[in-house]
Amino acid sequence: MVVPFKFVGYCDESEDDTSLVITCVFARAADWAIIIPPWQALLNEYEIPEFHAEHCEHRKGFWETWTDPTERFTAARRFLDLITVNRLPFPAIYATGVDLQCFKEIAAPMIRAAHPGKHLDVPWLLAFHQVLDDMLHAQGFTNEAVGTHESIDLICDEKDNFSGRVGRRAQELKQTTHRPLAAVTFASSESAVGIQIADLVAYELRKALTAVMLNDETRGIRDQMMQLMDAKMPGGQRRIYANRWDEAAMRRGKLPSGLV
């Protein structure tokens, strides 16, 4: 049975030496039956089991024989359009980016001082907490508005370096807070379209964030990033809610609950 006001979020990350982004694609459980088919149809058209933005751009895996960058760009844009040129009032997407150098210099000492010996001073945890806070707030708002008591099912990429740390932290949060977080499970990106969507958004936001932090005029802000940030719901609300933990944000000291 699908519960009308229960939400499911699919989560993935993208990271380089400069920045990290965690993204969660968030919709009611019932709505995923509408979100998935157009994406799956495009996968079937290209005869691929899953779409990875980085693989497409850099000719990895299935895309290795696609030597024309214009053709790969066109393919990637078609997947991107399924997110941005979308007249459905779902999904909403929550994303958080972290400046890794500023985190090391500013946020990490604050977290160590607040939680000595607990090893919480890692950048992915800041991003994860922020994204989770945003989703839990949305579920809580819905519960209050319609008089329900539903909680979020969170589904994350099962890759080892992500699933292990998310699993441990999510279990701690469930035990120590009253927030509406239910099951935290893991799936392969091949089996979960929601994770593929999260991967695409995280990749584009991370590329843009790194270009900004490095003041890289060659890369600049890609059109794909602008397309994502300009995407709107039918009612005019933003499709993507993005936070950036840069130097200014960290010096304000208002880190997510659970870290300070």
Summary of the structure (lengths in Angstrom):
residues: 260
radius of gyration: 18.2
end to end distance: 39.1
largest distance: 54.4
contacts: 808
relative contact order: 0.21
helix: 52%
strand: 18%
